[in-house]
Amino acid sequence: MAIFDSYESLQILEALGETLYMTGVSLLFAVIIGIIMGIILFITQDKGLYPNKIIHTILDWLINILRAIPFIILLILVMPLAKILTGSILGASAALPSLILSSAPFYARMSMIALNEVDKGVIEAAKAMGANNITIIFKFLLPEAKSALVSGIALMAISLIGYTAMAGAIGAGGLGDLAYTYGFTRQNYLILYLATALVVVIVFIIQFIGDYLVKRIDKR
């Protein structure tokens, strides 16, 4: 006898797909936006490659403000933007703006920290070889910081899994919606526990891949 009927199996697969979709798309955009913001923060700080107190201060405040807003509140605040971009405030795509806005500043801060941890001797050596600032950033700093950057991506991906679960609870779909709508409210605890187990499995897989890549990259 099957544990789940065909309808429930379809709902589970659909929820899993939505969670992976929300996590993957938001992770991609958050990494791109975050690393750009992180590089700007790094190069505009005091003794940076392009010191600029005004740009650094404004960007630093913006990142701090976005990071300070709880995700569930940010999700509500961004609903008008989500409706403009996707035509709805419900569904996996509608949750993407909130997920990106919550994770990009997080990765920006981690990127800046990773770049600051690079031995300053690397910059001095690059300058001694006649490298310009752009070359220093892309040929020296980022390669030296890549293990920390990859580790940050894995950590952010795990955080995004949790965010998608919260978004799902208010209509974004995914495993969070499955756990709440089909599990908790209908007292179908098998669905509830399965959704939870799937989230845990995804987190473990992401952590395993992240640790593996960091070990392969980090030659120290």
Rosetta constraint file for C-alpha pairs under 8 A:
AtomPair CA 4 CA 8 HARMONIC 5.68 0.50
AtomPair CA 4 CA 9 HARMONIC 5.93 0.50
AtomPair CA 5 CA 9 HARMONIC 6.18 0.50
AtomPair CA 6 CA 10 HARMONIC 6.15 0.50
AtomPair CA 7 CA 11 HARMONIC 6.28 0.50
AtomPair CA 8 CA 12 HARMONIC 6.18 0.50
AtomPair CA 9 CA 13 HARMONIC 6.28 0.50
AtomPair CA 10 CA 14 HARMONIC 6.03 0.50
AtomPair CA 11 CA 15 HARMONIC 6.01 0.50
AtomPair CA 11 CA 178 HARMONIC 7.67 0.50
AtomPair CA 12 CA 16 HARMONIC 6.15 0.50
AtomPair CA 12 CA 175 HARMONIC 7.74 0.50
AtomPair CA 12 CA 178 HARMONIC 7.28 0.50
AtomPair CA 12 CA 195 HARMONIC 7.84 0.50
AtomPair CA 13 CA 17 HARMONIC 6.12 0.50
AtomPair CA 14 CA 18 HARMONIC 6.18 0.50
AtomPair CA 14 CA 174 HARMONIC 7.34 0.50
AtomPair CA 15 CA 19 HARMONIC 6.22 0.50
AtomPair CA 15 CA 173 HARMONIC 6.38 0.50
AtomPair CA 15 CA 174 HARMONIC 3.98 0.50
AtomPair CA 15 CA 175 HARMONIC 5.05 0.50
AtomPair CA 15 CA 177 HARMONIC 7.66 0.50
AtomPair CA 15 CA 178 HARMONIC 6.40 0.50
AtomPair CA 16 CA 20 HARMONIC 6.26 0.50
AtomPair CA 16 CA 174 HARMONIC 5.95 0.50
AtomPair CA 16 CA 175 HARMONIC 5.97 0.50
AtomPair CA 16 CA 198 HARMONIC 7.91 0.50
AtomPair CA 17 CA 21 HARMONIC 5.98 0.50
AtomPair CA 17 CA 174 HARMONIC 7.17 0.50
AtomPair CA 18 CA 22 HARMONIC 6.04 0.50
AtomPair CA 18 CA 92 HARMONIC 6.14 0.50
AtomPair CA 18 CA 173 HARMONIC 6.49 0.50
AtomPair CA 18 CA 174 HARMONIC 4.73 0.50
AtomPair CA 18 CA 175 HARMONIC 7.72 0.50
AtomPair CA 19 CA 23 HARMONIC 6.06 0.50
AtomPair CA 19 CA 92 HARMONIC 7.84 0.50
AtomPair CA 19 CA 161 HARMONIC 7.33 0.50
AtomPair CA 19 CA 164 HARMONIC 6.44 0.50
AtomPair CA 19 CA 165 HARMONIC 7.89 0.50
AtomPair CA 19 CA 173 HARMONIC 7.59 0.50
AtomPair CA 19 CA 174 HARMONIC 4.56 0.50
AtomPair CA 19 CA 175 HARMONIC 6.17 0.50
AtomPair CA 20 CA 24 HARMONIC 5.84 0.50
AtomPair CA 21 CA 25 HARMONIC 6.02 0.50
AtomPair CA 21 CA 92 HARMONIC 7.68 0.50
AtomPair CA 22 CA 26 HARMONIC 5.95 0.50
AtomPair CA 22 CA 92 HARMONIC 6.12 0.50
AtomPair CA 22 CA 93 HARMONIC 7.15 0.50
AtomPair CA 22 CA 95 HARMONIC 7.47 0.50
AtomPair CA 22 CA 96 HARMONIC 6.39 0.50
AtomPair CA 22 CA 164 HARMONIC 6.87 0.50
AtomPair CA 23 CA 27 HARMONIC 5.78 0.50
AtomPair CA 23 CA 157 HARMONIC 6.81 0.50
AtomPair CA 23 CA 160 HARMONIC 5.93 0.50
AtomPair CA 23 CA 161 HARMONIC 6.29 0.50
AtomPair CA 23 CA 164 HARMONIC 7.13 0.50
AtomPair CA 24 CA 28 HARMONIC 6.21 0.50
AtomPair CA 25 CA 29 HARMONIC 6.46 0.50
AtomPair CA 25 CA 96 HARMONIC 7.55 0.50
AtomPair CA 26 CA 30 HARMONIC 5.83 0.50
AtomPair CA 26 CA 96 HARMONIC 5.89 0.50
AtomPair CA 26 CA 97 HARMONIC 7.89 0.50
AtomPair CA 26 CA 99 HARMONIC 5.99 0.50
AtomPair CA 26 CA 100 HARMONIC 5.15 0.50
AtomPair CA 27 CA 31 HARMONIC 6.00 0.50
AtomPair CA 27 CA 100 HARMONIC 7.27 0.50
AtomPair CA 27 CA 103 HARMONIC 7.73 0.50
AtomPair CA 27 CA 153 HARMONIC 7.88 0.50
AtomPair CA 27 CA 156 HARMONIC 7.63 0.50
AtomPair CA 27 CA 157 HARMONIC 6.38 0.50
AtomPair CA 27 CA 160 HARMONIC 7.61 0.50
AtomPair CA 28 CA 32 HARMONIC 6.42 0.50
AtomPair CA 29 CA 33 HARMONIC 6.04 0.50
AtomPair CA 29 CA 100 HARMONIC 6.60 0.50
AtomPair CA 29 CA 104 HARMONIC 7.67 0.50
AtomPair CA 30 CA 34 HARMONIC 5.47 0.50
AtomPair CA 30 CA 100 HARMONIC 5.30 0.50
AtomPair CA 30 CA 101 HARMONIC 7.63 0.50
AtomPair CA 30 CA 103 HARMONIC 5.84 0.50
AtomPair CA 30 CA 104 HARMONIC 4.19 0.50
AtomPair CA 30 CA 105 HARMONIC 7.98 0.50
AtomPair CA 30 CA 107 HARMONIC 7.11 0.50
AtomPair CA 31 CA 35 HARMONIC 5.82 0.50
AtomPair CA 31 CA 104 HARMONIC 6.47 0.50
AtomPair CA 31 CA 107 HARMONIC 6.58 0.50
AtomPair CA 31 CA 153 HARMONIC 7.18 0.50
AtomPair CA 32 CA 36 HARMONIC 6.38 0.50
AtomPair CA 33 CA 37 HARMONIC 6.24 0.50
AtomPair CA 33 CA 104 HARMONIC 5.97 0.50
AtomPair CA 33 CA 108 HARMONIC 7.67 0.50
AtomPair CA 34 CA 38 HARMONIC 5.94 0.50
AtomPair CA 34 CA 103 HARMONIC 7.93 0.50
AtomPair CA 34 CA 104 HARMONIC 4.48 0.50
AtomPair CA 34 CA 105 HARMONIC 5.90 0.50
AtomPair CA 34 CA 106 HARMONIC 7.36 0.50
AtomPair CA 34 CA 107 HARMONIC 5.00 0.50
AtomPair CA 34 CA 108 HARMONIC 4.04 0.50
AtomPair CA 34 CA 109 HARMONIC 7.79 0.50
AtomPair CA 34 CA 111 HARMONIC 7.35 0.50
AtomPair CA 35 CA 39 HARMONIC 6.03 0.50
AtomPair CA 35 CA 107 HARMONIC 6.78 0.50
AtomPair CA 35 CA 108 HARMONIC 5.43 0.50
AtomPair CA 35 CA 111 HARMONIC 5.85 0.50
AtomPair CA 36 CA 40 HARMONIC 6.27 0.50
AtomPair CA 36 CA 108 HARMONIC 7.36 0.50
AtomPair CA 37 CA 41 HARMONIC 6.13 0.50
AtomPair CA 37 CA 59 HARMONIC 7.72 0.50
AtomPair CA 37 CA 105 HARMONIC 7.76 0.50
AtomPair CA 37 CA 108 HARMONIC 5.37 0.50
AtomPair CA 38 CA 42 HARMONIC 6.14 0.50
AtomPair CA 38 CA 107 HARMONIC 7.57 0.50
AtomPair CA 38 CA 108 HARMONIC 4.20 0.50
AtomPair CA 38 CA 109 HARMONIC 6.04 0.50
AtomPair CA 38 CA 110 HARMONIC 7.47 0.50
AtomPair CA 38 CA 111 HARMONIC 5.01 0.50
AtomPair CA 38 CA 112 HARMONIC 4.66 0.50
AtomPair CA 39 CA 43 HARMONIC 6.12 0.50
AtomPair CA 39 CA 108 HARMONIC 7.90 0.50
AtomPair CA 39 CA 111 HARMONIC 7.18 0.50
AtomPair CA 39 CA 112 HARMONIC 6.42 0.50
AtomPair CA 39 CA 115 HARMONIC 7.87 0.50
AtomPair CA 40 CA 44 HARMONIC 5.97 0.50
AtomPair CA 40 CA 56 HARMONIC 7.50 0.50
AtomPair CA 41 CA 45 HARMONIC 6.21 0.50
AtomPair CA 41 CA 56 HARMONIC 5.61 0.50
AtomPair CA 41 CA 59 HARMONIC 7.08 0.50
AtomPair CA 41 CA 60 HARMONIC 7.14 0.50
AtomPair CA 41 CA 112 HARMONIC 6.49 0.50
AtomPair CA 42 CA 48 HARMONIC 6.40 0.50
AtomPair CA 42 CA 112 HARMONIC 5.55 0.50
AtomPair CA 42 CA 115 HARMONIC 7.03 0.50
AtomPair CA 42 CA 116 HARMONIC 7.21 0.50
AtomPair CA 43 CA 48 HARMONIC 4.47 0.50
AtomPair CA 43 CA 49 HARMONIC 4.83 0.50
AtomPair CA 43 CA 50 HARMONIC 5.17 0.50
AtomPair CA 43 CA 51 HARMONIC 6.34 0.50
AtomPair CA 44 CA 48 HARMONIC 5.48 0.50
AtomPair CA 44 CA 49 HARMONIC 6.79 0.50
AtomPair CA 44 CA 50 HARMONIC 5.01 0.50
AtomPair CA 44 CA 51 HARMONIC 4.08 0.50
AtomPair CA 44 CA 52 HARMONIC 4.75 0.50
AtomPair CA 44 CA 53 HARMONIC 6.72 0.50
AtomPair CA 44 CA 55 HARMONIC 6.99 0.50
AtomPair CA 44 CA 56 HARMONIC 5.50 0.50
AtomPair CA 45 CA 50 HARMONIC 7.65 0.50
AtomPair CA 45 CA 51 HARMONIC 5.33 0.50
AtomPair CA 45 CA 52 HARMONIC 6.53 0.50
AtomPair CA 45 CA 53 HARMONIC 6.66 0.50
AtomPair CA 45 CA 56 HARMONIC 6.07 0.50
AtomPair CA 46 CA 51 HARMONIC 5.54 0.50
AtomPair CA 46 CA 52 HARMONIC 7.56 0.50
AtomPair CA 46 CA 53 HARMONIC 7.39 0.50
AtomPair CA 47 CA 51 HARMONIC 6.28 0.50
AtomPair CA 49 CA 133 HARMONIC 6.55 0.50
AtomPair CA 52 CA 56 HARMONIC 6.09 0.50
AtomPair CA 53 CA 57 HARMONIC 5.88 0.50
AtomPair CA 54 CA 58 HARMONIC 6.17 0.50
AtomPair CA 55 CA 59 HARMONIC 6.07 0.50
AtomPair CA 56 CA 60 HARMONIC 5.86 0.50
AtomPair CA 57 CA 61 HARMONIC 6.09 0.50
AtomPair CA 58 CA 62 HARMONIC 6.17 0.50
AtomPair CA 59 CA 63 HARMONIC 6.16 0.50
AtomPair CA 60 CA 64 HARMONIC 6.21 0.50
AtomPair CA 61 CA 65 HARMONIC 6.06 0.50
AtomPair CA 62 CA 66 HARMONIC 6.26 0.50
AtomPair CA 63 CA 67 HARMONIC 6.08 0.50
AtomPair CA 63 CA 105 HARMONIC 5.06 0.50
AtomPair CA 63 CA 106 HARMONIC 7.67 0.50
AtomPair CA 63 CA 108 HARMONIC 7.80 0.50
AtomPair CA 63 CA 109 HARMONIC 7.72 0.50
AtomPair CA 64 CA 68 HARMONIC 6.05 0.50
AtomPair CA 64 CA 105 HARMONIC 7.70 0.50
AtomPair CA 65 CA 69 HARMONIC 6.60 0.50
AtomPair CA 66 CA 101 HARMONIC 7.25 0.50
AtomPair CA 66 CA 102 HARMONIC 6.55 0.50
AtomPair CA 66 CA 105 HARMONIC 6.75 0.50
AtomPair CA 67 CA 102 HARMONIC 6.52 0.50
AtomPair CA 67 CA 105 HARMONIC 6.40 0.50
AtomPair CA 67 CA 106 HARMONIC 6.57 0.50
AtomPair CA 69 CA 73 HARMONIC 6.74 0.50
AtomPair CA 69 CA 74 HARMONIC 6.20 0.50
AtomPair CA 70 CA 74 HARMONIC 6.22 0.50
AtomPair CA 71 CA 75 HARMONIC 5.96 0.50
AtomPair CA 71 CA 98 HARMONIC 7.69 0.50
AtomPair CA 71 CA 102 HARMONIC 6.60 0.50
AtomPair CA 71 CA 163 HARMONIC 7.10 0.50
AtomPair CA 72 CA 76 HARMONIC 6.64 0.50
AtomPair CA 72 CA 166 HARMONIC 6.98 0.50
AtomPair CA 72 CA 167 HARMONIC 7.35 0.50
AtomPair CA 73 CA 77 HARMONIC 6.23 0.50
AtomPair CA 74 CA 78 HARMONIC 6.03 0.50
AtomPair CA 74 CA 98 HARMONIC 6.37 0.50
AtomPair CA 74 CA 102 HARMONIC 7.60 0.50
AtomPair CA 75 CA 79 HARMONIC 6.40 0.50
AtomPair CA 75 CA 95 HARMONIC 7.33 0.50
AtomPair CA 75 CA 98 HARMONIC 5.27 0.50
AtomPair CA 75 CA 99 HARMONIC 7.94 0.50
AtomPair CA 75 CA 167 HARMONIC 7.31 0.50
AtomPair CA 78 CA 82 HARMONIC 6.18 0.50
AtomPair CA 78 CA 97 HARMONIC 7.11 0.50
AtomPair CA 78 CA 98 HARMONIC 6.09 0.50
AtomPair CA 79 CA 83 HARMONIC 6.15 0.50
AtomPair CA 79 CA 89 HARMONIC 5.74 0.50
AtomPair CA 79 CA 94 HARMONIC 7.76 0.50
AtomPair CA 80 CA 84 HARMONIC 6.35 0.50
AtomPair CA 80 CA 89 HARMONIC 7.56 0.50
AtomPair CA 81 CA 85 HARMONIC 6.20 0.50
AtomPair CA 81 CA 97 HARMONIC 7.59 0.50
AtomPair CA 82 CA 86 HARMONIC 5.77 0.50
AtomPair CA 82 CA 87 HARMONIC 7.22 0.50
AtomPair CA 82 CA 88 HARMONIC 6.70 0.50
AtomPair CA 82 CA 89 HARMONIC 5.94 0.50
AtomPair CA 82 CA 94 HARMONIC 5.10 0.50
AtomPair CA 82 CA 95 HARMONIC 7.12 0.50
AtomPair CA 82 CA 96 HARMONIC 7.83 0.50
AtomPair CA 82 CA 97 HARMONIC 6.27 0.50
AtomPair CA 83 CA 87 HARMONIC 4.48 0.50
AtomPair CA 83 CA 88 HARMONIC 4.44 0.50
AtomPair CA 83 CA 89 HARMONIC 5.22 0.50
AtomPair CA 83 CA 94 HARMONIC 6.95 0.50
AtomPair CA 84 CA 88 HARMONIC 7.61 0.50
AtomPair CA 85 CA 94 HARMONIC 7.85 0.50
AtomPair CA 86 CA 93 HARMONIC 6.74 0.50
AtomPair CA 86 CA 94 HARMONIC 5.94 0.50
AtomPair CA 88 CA 94 HARMONIC 6.30 0.50
AtomPair CA 89 CA 94 HARMONIC 5.39 0.50
AtomPair CA 89 CA 95 HARMONIC 7.69 0.50
AtomPair CA 90 CA 94 HARMONIC 5.70 0.50
AtomPair CA 90 CA 95 HARMONIC 7.51 0.50
AtomPair CA 90 CA 171 HARMONIC 5.29 0.50
AtomPair CA 90 CA 172 HARMONIC 5.31 0.50
AtomPair CA 90 CA 173 HARMONIC 7.95 0.50
AtomPair CA 91 CA 95 HARMONIC 6.83 0.50
AtomPair CA 91 CA 171 HARMONIC 6.15 0.50
AtomPair CA 91 CA 172 HARMONIC 4.14 0.50
AtomPair CA 91 CA 173 HARMONIC 5.58 0.50
AtomPair CA 92 CA 96 HARMONIC 6.93 0.50
AtomPair CA 92 CA 172 HARMONIC 4.79 0.50
AtomPair CA 92 CA 173 HARMONIC 5.69 0.50
AtomPair CA 92 CA 174 HARMONIC 7.24 0.50
AtomPair CA 93 CA 172 HARMONIC 7.76 0.50
AtomPair CA 94 CA 172 HARMONIC 6.90 0.50
AtomPair CA 95 CA 99 HARMONIC 6.25 0.50
AtomPair CA 95 CA 164 HARMONIC 7.90 0.50
AtomPair CA 95 CA 167 HARMONIC 6.62 0.50
AtomPair CA 95 CA 172 HARMONIC 5.96 0.50
AtomPair CA 96 CA 100 HARMONIC 6.02 0.50
AtomPair CA 97 CA 101 HARMONIC 6.05 0.50
AtomPair CA 98 CA 102 HARMONIC 6.06 0.50
AtomPair CA 99 CA 103 HARMONIC 6.14 0.50
AtomPair CA 99 CA 160 HARMONIC 7.08 0.50
AtomPair CA 99 CA 163 HARMONIC 7.03 0.50
AtomPair CA 99 CA 164 HARMONIC 7.62 0.50
AtomPair CA 100 CA 104 HARMONIC 5.68 0.50
AtomPair CA 101 CA 105 HARMONIC 7.00 0.50
AtomPair CA 102 CA 106 HARMONIC 7.05 0.50
AtomPair CA 103 CA 107 HARMONIC 6.26 0.50
AtomPair CA 103 CA 156 HARMONIC 6.84 0.50
AtomPair CA 103 CA 160 HARMONIC 7.33 0.50
AtomPair CA 104 CA 108 HARMONIC 6.04 0.50
AtomPair CA 105 CA 109 HARMONIC 6.26 0.50
AtomPair CA 106 CA 110 HARMONIC 6.45 0.50
AtomPair CA 106 CA 156 HARMONIC 7.61 0.50
AtomPair CA 107 CA 111 HARMONIC 5.92 0.50
AtomPair CA 107 CA 152 HARMONIC 6.80 0.50
AtomPair CA 107 CA 153 HARMONIC 7.37 0.50
AtomPair CA 107 CA 156 HARMONIC 6.98 0.50
AtomPair CA 108 CA 112 HARMONIC 6.26 0.50
AtomPair CA 109 CA 113 HARMONIC 6.28 0.50
AtomPair CA 110 CA 114 HARMONIC 6.11 0.50
AtomPair CA 110 CA 149 HARMONIC 7.44 0.50
AtomPair CA 110 CA 152 HARMONIC 6.38 0.50
AtomPair CA 111 CA 115 HARMONIC 6.17 0.50
AtomPair CA 111 CA 149 HARMONIC 6.18 0.50
AtomPair CA 111 CA 152 HARMONIC 7.69 0.50
AtomPair CA 112 CA 116 HARMONIC 6.10 0.50
AtomPair CA 113 CA 117 HARMONIC 6.28 0.50
AtomPair CA 114 CA 118 HARMONIC 6.89 0.50
AtomPair CA 114 CA 145 HARMONIC 5.68 0.50
AtomPair CA 114 CA 148 HARMONIC 5.67 0.50
AtomPair CA 114 CA 149 HARMONIC 6.48 0.50
AtomPair CA 115 CA 141 HARMONIC 6.53 0.50
AtomPair CA 115 CA 142 HARMONIC 7.20 0.50
AtomPair CA 115 CA 145 HARMONIC 5.85 0.50
AtomPair CA 117 CA 145 HARMONIC 7.66 0.50
AtomPair CA 118 CA 122 HARMONIC 7.38 0.50
AtomPair CA 118 CA 141 HARMONIC 6.83 0.50
AtomPair CA 118 CA 144 HARMONIC 6.44 0.50
AtomPair CA 118 CA 145 HARMONIC 6.28 0.50
AtomPair CA 119 CA 123 HARMONIC 7.66 0.50
AtomPair CA 120 CA 124 HARMONIC 6.53 0.50
AtomPair CA 121 CA 125 HARMONIC 5.94 0.50
AtomPair CA 122 CA 126 HARMONIC 6.13 0.50
AtomPair CA 122 CA 140 HARMONIC 7.03 0.50
AtomPair CA 122 CA 141 HARMONIC 7.62 0.50
AtomPair CA 123 CA 127 HARMONIC 6.18 0.50
AtomPair CA 123 CA 136 HARMONIC 6.71 0.50
AtomPair CA 123 CA 140 HARMONIC 7.44 0.50
AtomPair CA 123 CA 141 HARMONIC 7.56 0.50
AtomPair CA 124 CA 128 HARMONIC 6.12 0.50
AtomPair CA 125 CA 129 HARMONIC 6.37 0.50
AtomPair CA 126 CA 130 HARMONIC 6.60 0.50
AtomPair CA 126 CA 131 HARMONIC 5.48 0.50
AtomPair CA 126 CA 136 HARMONIC 6.31 0.50
AtomPair CA 126 CA 140 HARMONIC 7.34 0.50
AtomPair CA 127 CA 131 HARMONIC 5.22 0.50
AtomPair CA 127 CA 132 HARMONIC 7.02 0.50
AtomPair CA 127 CA 136 HARMONIC 7.76 0.50
AtomPair CA 131 CA 135 HARMONIC 5.83 0.50
AtomPair CA 131 CA 136 HARMONIC 6.19 0.50
AtomPair CA 132 CA 136 HARMONIC 6.19 0.50
AtomPair CA 133 CA 137 HARMONIC 6.26 0.50
AtomPair CA 134 CA 138 HARMONIC 6.32 0.50
AtomPair CA 135 CA 139 HARMONIC 5.33 0.50
AtomPair CA 135 CA 140 HARMONIC 7.17 0.50
AtomPair CA 136 CA 140 HARMONIC 5.04 0.50
AtomPair CA 136 CA 141 HARMONIC 6.15 0.50
AtomPair CA 137 CA 141 HARMONIC 4.92 0.50
AtomPair CA 137 CA 142 HARMONIC 6.12 0.50
AtomPair CA 138 CA 142 HARMONIC 5.54 0.50
AtomPair CA 138 CA 143 HARMONIC 7.26 0.50
AtomPair CA 139 CA 143 HARMONIC 6.43 0.50
AtomPair CA 140 CA 144 HARMONIC 6.14 0.50
AtomPair CA 141 CA 145 HARMONIC 6.16 0.50
AtomPair CA 142 CA 146 HARMONIC 5.84 0.50
AtomPair CA 145 CA 149 HARMONIC 6.16 0.50
AtomPair CA 146 CA 150 HARMONIC 5.97 0.50
AtomPair CA 146 CA 217 HARMONIC 7.45 0.50
AtomPair CA 147 CA 151 HARMONIC 6.18 0.50
AtomPair CA 147 CA 213 HARMONIC 7.87 0.50
AtomPair CA 147 CA 214 HARMONIC 5.15 0.50
AtomPair CA 147 CA 215 HARMONIC 7.99 0.50
AtomPair CA 147 CA 217 HARMONIC 5.73 0.50
AtomPair CA 147 CA 218 HARMONIC 5.67 0.50
AtomPair CA 148 CA 152 HARMONIC 6.13 0.50
AtomPair CA 148 CA 214 HARMONIC 7.62 0.50
AtomPair CA 149 CA 153 HARMONIC 6.33 0.50
AtomPair CA 150 CA 154 HARMONIC 6.44 0.50
AtomPair CA 150 CA 210 HARMONIC 6.83 0.50
AtomPair CA 150 CA 213 HARMONIC 7.40 0.50
AtomPair CA 150 CA 214 HARMONIC 6.51 0.50
AtomPair CA 151 CA 155 HARMONIC 6.31 0.50
AtomPair CA 151 CA 210 HARMONIC 6.00 0.50
AtomPair CA 151 CA 211 HARMONIC 7.22 0.50
AtomPair CA 151 CA 214 HARMONIC 6.37 0.50
AtomPair CA 152 CA 156 HARMONIC 6.03 0.50
AtomPair CA 153 CA 157 HARMONIC 6.03 0.50
AtomPair CA 153 CA 210 HARMONIC 7.84 0.50
AtomPair CA 154 CA 158 HARMONIC 6.33 0.50
AtomPair CA 154 CA 206 HARMONIC 6.27 0.50
AtomPair CA 154 CA 207 HARMONIC 6.26 0.50
AtomPair CA 154 CA 209 HARMONIC 7.95 0.50
AtomPair CA 154 CA 210 HARMONIC 5.22 0.50
AtomPair CA 155 CA 159 HARMONIC 6.39 0.50
AtomPair CA 155 CA 207 HARMONIC 7.62 0.50
AtomPair CA 156 CA 160 HARMONIC 6.12 0.50
AtomPair CA 157 CA 161 HARMONIC 6.40 0.50
AtomPair CA 157 CA 206 HARMONIC 7.31 0.50
AtomPair CA 158 CA 162 HARMONIC 6.83 0.50
AtomPair CA 158 CA 203 HARMONIC 5.70 0.50
AtomPair CA 158 CA 206 HARMONIC 6.95 0.50
AtomPair CA 158 CA 207 HARMONIC 7.61 0.50
AtomPair CA 159 CA 163 HARMONIC 6.36 0.50
AtomPair CA 160 CA 164 HARMONIC 6.05 0.50
AtomPair CA 161 CA 165 HARMONIC 6.44 0.50
AtomPair CA 161 CA 199 HARMONIC 7.24 0.50
AtomPair CA 161 CA 203 HARMONIC 7.37 0.50
AtomPair CA 162 CA 166 HARMONIC 6.53 0.50
AtomPair CA 163 CA 167 HARMONIC 6.14 0.50
AtomPair CA 164 CA 168 HARMONIC 5.92 0.50
AtomPair CA 164 CA 172 HARMONIC 7.76 0.50
AtomPair CA 164 CA 174 HARMONIC 7.09 0.50
AtomPair CA 164 CA 175 HARMONIC 7.91 0.50
AtomPair CA 164 CA 176 HARMONIC 6.78 0.50
AtomPair CA 165 CA 169 HARMONIC 6.49 0.50
AtomPair CA 165 CA 174 HARMONIC 6.96 0.50
AtomPair CA 165 CA 175 HARMONIC 6.13 0.50
AtomPair CA 165 CA 176 HARMONIC 3.80 0.50
AtomPair CA 165 CA 177 HARMONIC 6.99 0.50
AtomPair CA 166 CA 170 HARMONIC 7.23 0.50
AtomPair CA 166 CA 176 HARMONIC 6.21 0.50
AtomPair CA 167 CA 171 HARMONIC 6.71 0.50
AtomPair CA 167 CA 172 HARMONIC 5.32 0.50
AtomPair CA 167 CA 173 HARMONIC 7.51 0.50
AtomPair CA 167 CA 176 HARMONIC 7.15 0.50
AtomPair CA 167 CA 177 HARMONIC 7.85 0.50
AtomPair CA 168 CA 172 HARMONIC 4.28 0.50
AtomPair CA 168 CA 173 HARMONIC 4.56 0.50
AtomPair CA 168 CA 174 HARMONIC 5.60 0.50
AtomPair CA 168 CA 175 HARMONIC 6.82 0.50
AtomPair CA 168 CA 176 HARMONIC 4.45 0.50
AtomPair CA 168 CA 177 HARMONIC 4.13 0.50
AtomPair CA 168 CA 178 HARMONIC 7.68 0.50
AtomPair CA 169 CA 173 HARMONIC 7.57 0.50
AtomPair CA 169 CA 176 HARMONIC 5.42 0.50
AtomPair CA 169 CA 177 HARMONIC 4.75 0.50
AtomPair CA 169 CA 180 HARMONIC 6.08 0.50
AtomPair CA 169 CA 181 HARMONIC 7.68 0.50
AtomPair CA 170 CA 177 HARMONIC 7.29 0.50
AtomPair CA 171 CA 177 HARMONIC 6.55 0.50
AtomPair CA 172 CA 177 HARMONIC 6.97 0.50
AtomPair CA 173 CA 177 HARMONIC 4.93 0.50
AtomPair CA 173 CA 178 HARMONIC 7.14 0.50
AtomPair CA 174 CA 178 HARMONIC 6.31 0.50
AtomPair CA 175 CA 179 HARMONIC 5.98 0.50
AtomPair CA 175 CA 195 HARMONIC 5.57 0.50
AtomPair CA 175 CA 196 HARMONIC 7.76 0.50
AtomPair CA 175 CA 198 HARMONIC 7.94 0.50
AtomPair CA 175 CA 199 HARMONIC 7.32 0.50
AtomPair CA 176 CA 180 HARMONIC 6.21 0.50
AtomPair CA 176 CA 195 HARMONIC 7.43 0.50
AtomPair CA 177 CA 181 HARMONIC 5.60 0.50
AtomPair CA 177 CA 182 HARMONIC 7.61 0.50
AtomPair CA 178 CA 182 HARMONIC 5.23 0.50
AtomPair CA 178 CA 183 HARMONIC 6.44 0.50
AtomPair CA 178 CA 191 HARMONIC 7.48 0.50
AtomPair CA 178 CA 192 HARMONIC 7.38 0.50
AtomPair CA 178 CA 195 HARMONIC 6.77 0.50
AtomPair CA 179 CA 183 HARMONIC 4.64 0.50
AtomPair CA 179 CA 184 HARMONIC 6.21 0.50
AtomPair CA 179 CA 191 HARMONIC 6.46 0.50
AtomPair CA 179 CA 192 HARMONIC 4.52 0.50
AtomPair CA 179 CA 193 HARMONIC 7.68 0.50
AtomPair CA 179 CA 195 HARMONIC 5.58 0.50
AtomPair CA 179 CA 196 HARMONIC 7.23 0.50
AtomPair CA 180 CA 184 HARMONIC 4.80 0.50
AtomPair CA 180 CA 185 HARMONIC 6.10 0.50
AtomPair CA 180 CA 192 HARMONIC 7.25 0.50
AtomPair CA 181 CA 185 HARMONIC 5.42 0.50
AtomPair CA 181 CA 186 HARMONIC 6.85 0.50
AtomPair CA 182 CA 186 HARMONIC 5.62 0.50
AtomPair CA 182 CA 187 HARMONIC 7.61 0.50
AtomPair CA 182 CA 188 HARMONIC 6.48 0.50
AtomPair CA 182 CA 191 HARMONIC 6.75 0.50
AtomPair CA 182 CA 192 HARMONIC 7.39 0.50
AtomPair CA 183 CA 187 HARMONIC 5.54 0.50
AtomPair CA 183 CA 188 HARMONIC 4.47 0.50
AtomPair CA 183 CA 189 HARMONIC 5.41 0.50
AtomPair CA 183 CA 190 HARMONIC 7.17 0.50
AtomPair CA 183 CA 191 HARMONIC 5.03 0.50
AtomPair CA 183 CA 192 HARMONIC 4.27 0.50
AtomPair CA 183 CA 193 HARMONIC 7.96 0.50
AtomPair CA 184 CA 188 HARMONIC 6.41 0.50
AtomPair CA 184 CA 189 HARMONIC 6.72 0.50
AtomPair CA 184 CA 192 HARMONIC 6.36 0.50
AtomPair CA 188 CA 192 HARMONIC 6.49 0.50
AtomPair CA 189 CA 193 HARMONIC 5.98 0.50
AtomPair CA 190 CA 194 HARMONIC 6.03 0.50
AtomPair CA 191 CA 195 HARMONIC 6.04 0.50
AtomPair CA 192 CA 196 HARMONIC 6.31 0.50
AtomPair CA 193 CA 197 HARMONIC 6.04 0.50
AtomPair CA 194 CA 198 HARMONIC 6.11 0.50
AtomPair CA 195 CA 199 HARMONIC 6.35 0.50
AtomPair CA 196 CA 200 HARMONIC 6.33 0.50
AtomPair CA 197 CA 201 HARMONIC 6.14 0.50
AtomPair CA 198 CA 202 HARMONIC 6.18 0.50
AtomPair CA 199 CA 203 HARMONIC 6.25 0.50
AtomPair CA 200 CA 204 HARMONIC 6.23 0.50
AtomPair CA 201 CA 205 HARMONIC 6.17 0.50
AtomPair CA 202 CA 206 HARMONIC 6.18 0.50
AtomPair CA 203 CA 207 HARMONIC 6.12 0.50
AtomPair CA 204 CA 208 HARMONIC 6.03 0.50
AtomPair CA 205 CA 209 HARMONIC 6.17 0.50
AtomPair CA 206 CA 210 HARMONIC 6.02 0.50
AtomPair CA 207 CA 211 HARMONIC 6.04 0.50
AtomPair CA 208 CA 212 HARMONIC 6.06 0.50
AtomPair CA 209 CA 213 HARMONIC 6.14 0.50
AtomPair CA 210 CA 214 HARMONIC 6.14 0.50
AtomPair CA 211 CA 215 HARMONIC 6.19 0.50
AtomPair CA 212 CA 216 HARMONIC 6.29 0.50
AtomPair CA 213 CA 217 HARMONIC 6.05 0.50
AtomPair CA 214 CA 218 HARMONIC 5.76 0.50
AtomPair CA 215 CA 219 HARMONIC 7.53 0.50
